[in-house]
Amino acid sequence: MKVKVTARGDDVTALMREYAEEKAERLYRLWDGITRIEVTLNFERGRPSAEIIVSARRSTRLAASEEGKEGEEITACIDILVEKMERQVKKKKAKVRGKRRGRGPDSEPQEVTAEEAEETYEEIIDQMDL
């Protein structure tokens, strides 16, 4: 799988590119539905920022961005950004898995009282006698 790293405002050094690629590739291990990862590094007015876009199956796109403080290293932005995206990917994966199994991540089994169960059973028997 390929991670595309681009820069705005300044050139990306080979070391920064390798660091961003290494961190972003961790996302591929979380969910096999990921098809592409794009990382954009930005250096404006001495403030580093980074954004990441993860494309997955069925036109799913997840995005996150992080803006660092003045004088901060871009690697700190990348670390925080990848952590944000890991949470998003895990949540999306759970949601997709839940839909496949016929339930969402927030669904709970419905409890049926004994009276309701008897009524339902009697209705089924009545329908069979027709």
C-alpha positions in Angstrom: 0.0 0.0 0.0 1.2 3.4 -0.8 1.1 6.6 1.2 1.3 9.8 -0.7 3.1 12.7 1.1 2.9 16.2 -0.3 3.9 19.6 1.1 2.6 23.1 0.8 4.8 26.1 1.4 8.1 24.3 1.8 9.9 21.3 0.5 9.5 18.0 2.4 12.9 16.5 3.4 13.4 12.8 2.9 13.5 12.3 6.6 10.1 14.0 7.1 8.6 12.1 4.2 9.8 8.7 5.6 8.5 9.6 9.1 5.1 10.6 7.8 4.9 7.4 5.6 6.0 5.2 8.5 3.4 6.6 10.8 0.6 6.6 8.3 1.3 3.0 7.2 0.2 1.9 10.7 -3.4 2.7 9.7 -3.3 -0.1 7.0 -2.9 -2.6 9.9 -6.0 -1.4 11.6 -8.5 -2.0 8.7 -8.0 -3.9 5.4 -10.7 -1.7 3.8 -8.3 1.2 3.4 -7.3 1.8 -0.2 -5.3 5.0 -0.1 -3.7 7.5 2.4 -2.7 11.0 1.6 -0.7 13.2 4.0 -0.2 16.9 3.4 2.4 18.8 5.4 2.2 22.6 5.6 4.7 25.2 6.8 3.2 28.7 7.0 4.5 31.5 9.1 6.6 29.2 11.2 3.6 27.1 12.2 3.6 23.5 11.1 0.3 21.8 10.3 -0.6 18.4 8.8 -3.7 16.8 7.4 -4.5 13.3 6.4 -7.2 11.8 4.1 -7.9 8.1 4.3 -9.9 6.6 1.4 -11.6 3.2 1.9 -14.0 0.9 0.2 -17.4 2.1 -0.9 -16.4 5.8 -1.3 -15.6 6.2 2.4 -13.3 9.1 3.2 -12.0 10.0 6.6 -10.1 13.2 7.2 -8.3 14.9 10.1 -6.0 17.8 10.5 -3.6 19.1 13.2 -2.1 22.6 13.6 1.0 22.9 15.7 2.3 25.8 17.7 4.9 28.2 16.5 8.3 26.7 16.6 7.0 23.2 17.1 8.3 20.2 15.1 6.2 18.8 12.3 6.8 15.3 13.8 4.6 16.2 16.8 1.8 17.2 14.5 2.1 13.9 12.6 2.0 11.9 15.8 -1.2 13.6 17.0 -2.7 13.4 13.6 -2.2 9.7 13.2 -3.6 9.1 16.7 -6.8 11.0 15.7 -7.1 9.0 12.5 -6.6 5.7 14.3 -9.6 6.5 16.5 -11.7 7.4 13.4 -10.6 4.2 11.5 -11.4 2.0 14.5 -14.9 3.6 14.9 -15.6 3.3 11.2 -14.5 -0.3 11.1 -16.8 -1.2 14.1 -19.7 0.6 12.4 -19.2 -1.3 9.1 -18.8 -4.7 10.9 -22.0 -4.0 12.9 -24.0 -3.2 9.7 -22.8 -6.5 8.1 -24.0 -8.5 11.1 -27.4 -6.7 11.1 -26.8 -4.3 14.0 -25.2 -1.0 14.5 -22.5 -0.2 17.0 -25.0 1.3 19.4 -27.8 -1.3 19.1 -28.7 -3.5 22.0 -30.8 -6.7 22.0 -34.4 -6.0 22.8 -35.8 -7.7 25.8 -39.2 -9.4 25.5 -41.3 -10.0 28.5 -43.0 -13.4 29.2 -46.4 -11.9 28.5 -45.4 -10.5 25.1 -43.7 -13.9 24.2 -47.0 -15.8 25.0 -49.1 -13.4 23.0 -46.7 -13.7 20.0 -46.8 -17.5 20.4 -50.6 -17.6 20.5 -50.8 -15.4 17.4 -48.5 -17.7 15.5 -50.6 -20.7 16.4 -53.8 -18.9 15.4 -52.4 -18.1 12.0 -51.4 -21.7 11.4 -54.9 -23.0 12.1 -56.3 -20.9 9.3 
